[in-house]
Amino acid sequence: MGTKRCGGRVLAVVAALAMVTTACGGGGGSGDGTTLSMWTFKQTHVKALEAAAAKFKAQTGITVNVTAYTPDDTFTSKVQSAAASHDVADVLEVHAAGEDRVLGGAGITSDLAADVNDQYKSRFLKGTADTGLITEQVYQDSLKPKATDPGVHTGQLLSIPFTAGTFGVVYANKDKLTAAGVDASKAPASWQELISWLKATHDKDAQNGGITIGLKSSSTGLDWALEPLAFALLGPQDFHALYGTDKAKAWGSPNGQRVLEQYNQLTPYWTPGTQTLGIDDADRAFAQGKAAFDIGGTFTISAIQQNGLNPDKILAFPIPVPEAGVVKDFKLAPFALTGLAVSAQTPNRDAALKWLDFLTQPAQAGAFAQAALDLPGTDLGADAEKLVGPYLSSMEAAFGTGDSAWNPGDSTFKGPSWDIQAAGDILVKMTPLKELDPAATNQQLAVYNTSVHSGN
Amino acid sequence: MARRLRGREALTGYVFVLPAVALFAIMGLYTVGYGLALSFAQWNGFTPTWTWVGLGNYLDLIYRDPTIAPIVHGAALRTLVVMIAVPLLTVLVGFPLAVALNHITWLRSAYRTVFFLPQVTAGIALFYAWTYALQPDGSLNFILRHLGLGTIAQPQGWLGNPATALPTLIVVMVFSAVPVAMLLYLSGLQTLDAAVIDAARVDGAGGLRTMASIIWPLLLPITGAVTMLNLRNALQDFQTFLLMTNGGPGGHTLVLGLESYNLAFFSGFKPTLGLSSALGWILFLIALVLAFVNLRVLRSRA
């Protein structure tokens, strides 16, 4: 009797544990196609997605629960651990042209090729529709040692574009420009003019008249500012060669020196302590009037507005071309910043695909853009200005494609283990820290670039 | 002599022990074994299979990978500086404060509040409070300027200047460590045999001499414990560096713990989890050697 009672207790404990375990596994949807879960790493997207979910429920009866896990690395580890316990959300918003391939190659998200035909793809911005497609080149790269996306197969479509945009966008505070005697009605015509504007605002207010970018993540200086400047200065071929193996043109060469000398002109004008600010902190500092300029991407405007600065007070323009620049009609190529992927583990695949279709329809994409102040991957056509509002549509003037457009999403010319953080740390030592001059920075980047290639 | 349990009594015992054993096996042995195995593999945390590389990760970290080894070497040097500075300063600050707290009883409440505040504050809140205080327009610079010490204030903030960033983080770590050191010293001081101290005084020893020749040597085991505790923390800490500087500016505060974290979770999906695990095991082995040395020293003192 006693043993039976004891065994009963043990069973009860086991049963209770099983129930708790089951209850804790809240990642996936219900399995009956009426409830979906979606994870994103963008806090600024949550409200807009929830508004979309409400409309979607009214249309289809399907509930979508949206959860944000921020920052990016938290999202990554969340997906990582959830995948191990087969508890990934039905739909994921992922970094396009990177994370989507990693998750797809690992079998965590599924192939959408059969569900997204050419007609479906035609709704997306030109050049972005196939961001999630595994081309033969991507597949061959995935076979290399230390590739990030082993397991992908040619022809797979591992995500569809959700938001698009670009880096290299400068935001200026119109009031500060005007106070410094600068005409705030149009963008600076050249890099040199931007530097003269910086000098004017800095002379007016040394403490709060500078430029910020959030160099706590040192890579931001490199890929949001230096790279577009280098592209405009050198042209696409010589820009790509900076990261290659030809020492006459790679970092360490006169071309590298020219780029670094131009970039170094920012040194006197960084907002004090910008190297200690995170990306969000920098946007906040700009919105609070602690800096006259802020460098970011198309997505930055939502953060600035959330921090209380009226977009009417902002002048936005791409990094301007230096007077000696090769690319006179410099443009920023929009690329898919984030994509939508469907879990390979979901029992609600049909409902998840309906949700993707709904989110990327022009009307809904426009509504999302208005709410999140982020550009959608969907081509809004002639209705763009009406749908996304004046601030985002004005940025579209900076967009372009072709040889004169810098595409921050293209890293195919860099060594596969090129680490923007490590290279960014070297750049930060030049500016704003002034520990290295452009020549020494050029040499250190050359050593790093060589080591990246020798480690292939 | 222990009585051997039999039958139902034994079963009950096993049932009670089982959850603890199972938890230890899952949370301890399994994860440790998993981590050790991972240190011999390349993996990005997502792919279904690992690529075995033997000791490759250890060799890459120590000298072989030209993109990682130099970063690890720099981080190791900075970690060494932190490992020397934090325990030393914690003892130098904690011991006198504990002595003061032991003597000046009317100040004890205020002391307790001020010095134990870091222990009851959420770590992340504390780090952010420090970060804001150390900004160019933060409270530290503000106070210095109002005290007429504006020349000491850091125009780029205390965390933005390569010369001050690491020392500033060390001060923050010491500030967090001192309360525990004080607590340990205080408990030691309150359990000292009063007769020994009285005898020293009868023999003519002054306050300082009593402190240096009687109290300090008697509290050496506590100093050993405080040192060991802070050595381990200094070796493995990454959250202070992650939250306050992210290793910056320009990599000047990148330490081994943070590099291990970066390799695990911030490597752009490169297959570096094994490298991170290998670095973790290297840190563990260093900690093990330190613990062994510490034990030997304490034993020889005893």
Boltz contact constraints between the chains, C-beta under 6 A:
constraints:
  - contact:
      token1: [A, 2]
      token2: [B, 8]
      max_distance: 6.0
  - contact:
      token1: [A, 3]
      token2: [B, 8]
      max_distance: 6.0
  - contact:
      token1: [A, 10]
      token2: [B, 15]
      max_distance: 6.0
  - contact:
      token1: [A, 73]
      token2: [B, 265]
      max_distance: 6.0
  - contact:
      token1: [A, 73]
      token2: [B, 266]
      max_distance: 6.0
  - contact:
      token1: [A, 77]
      token2: [B, 265]
      max_distance: 6.0
  - contact:
      token1: [A, 80]
      token2: [B, 45]
      max_distance: 6.0
  - contact:
      token1: [A, 102]
      token2: [B, 46]
      max_distance: 6.0
  - contact:
      token1: [A, 102]
      token2: [B, 269]
      max_distance: 6.0
  - contact:
      token1: [A, 106]
      token2: [B, 46]
      max_distance: 6.0
  - contact:
      token1: [A, 106]
      token2: [B, 47]
      max_distance: 6.0
  - contact:
      token1: [A, 146]
      token2: [B, 271]
      max_distance: 6.0
  - contact:
      token1: [A, 148]
      token2: [B, 269]
      max_distance: 6.0
  - contact:
      token1: [A, 148]
      token2: [B, 270]
      max_distance: 6.0
  - contact:
      token1: [A, 150]
      token2: [B, 47]
      max_distance: 6.0
  - contact:
      token1: [A, 151]
      token2: [B, 47]
      max_distance: 6.0
  - contact:
      token1: [A, 216]
      token2: [B, 246]
      max_distance: 6.0
  - contact:
      token1: [A, 216]
      token2: [B, 248]
      max_distance: 6.0
  - contact:
      token1: [A, 218]
      token2: [B, 248]
      max_distance: 6.0
  - contact:
      token1: [A, 272]
      token2: [B, 136]
      max_distance: 6.0
  - contact:
      token1: [A, 272]
      token2: [B, 155]
      max_distance: 6.0
  - contact:
      token1: [A, 272]
      token2: [B, 156]
      max_distance: 6.0
  - contact:
      token1: [A, 273]
      token2: [B, 135]
      max_distance: 6.0
  - contact:
      token1: [A, 273]
      token2: [B, 136]
      max_distance: 6.0
  - contact:
      token1: [A, 273]
      token2: [B, 156]
      max_distance: 6.0
  - contact:
      token1: [A, 273]
      token2: [B, 157]
      max_distance: 6.0
  - contact:
      token1: [A, 273]
      token2: [B, 160]
      max_distance: 6.0
  - contact:
      token1: [A, 275]
      token2: [B, 160]
      max_distance: 6.0
  - contact:
      token1: [A, 275]
      token2: [B, 248]
      max_distance: 6.0
  - contact:
      token1: [A, 275]
      token2: [B, 249]
      max_distance: 6.0
  - contact:
      token1: [A, 276]
      token2: [B, 157]
      max_distance: 6.0
  - contact:
      token1: [A, 276]
      token2: [B, 159]
      max_distance: 6.0
  - contact:
      token1: [A, 276]
      token2: [B, 160]
      max_distance: 6.0
  - contact:
      token1: [A, 417]
      token2: [B, 67]
      max_distance: 6.0
  - contact:
      token1: [A, 425]
      token2: [B, 250]
      max_distance: 6.0
  - contact:
      token1: [A, 425]
      token2: [B, 251]
      max_distance: 6.0
  - contact:
      token1: [A, 428]
      token2: [B, 249]
      max_distance: 6.0
  - contact:
      token1: [A, 428]
      token2: [B, 250]
      max_distance: 6.0
  - contact:
      token1: [A, 429]
      token2: [B, 250]
      max_distance: 6.0
  - contact:
      token1: [A, 433]
      token2: [B, 162]
      max_distance: 6.0
  - contact:
      token1: [A, 433]
      token2: [B, 249]
      max_distance: 6.0
  - contact:
      token1: [A, 433]
      token2: [B, 250]
      max_distance: 6.0
  - contact:
      token1: [A, 451]
      token2: [B, 66]
      max_distance: 6.0
  - contact:
      token1: [A, 451]
      token2: [B, 67]
      max_distance: 6.0
  - contact:
      token1: [A, 452]
      token2: [B, 67]
      max_distance: 6.0
  - contact:
      token1: [A, 455]
      token2: [B, 65]
      max_distance: 6.0
  - contact:
      token1: [A, 455]
      token2: [B, 66]
      max_distance: 6.0
  - contact:
      token1: [A, 455]
      token2: [B, 67]
      max_distance: 6.0
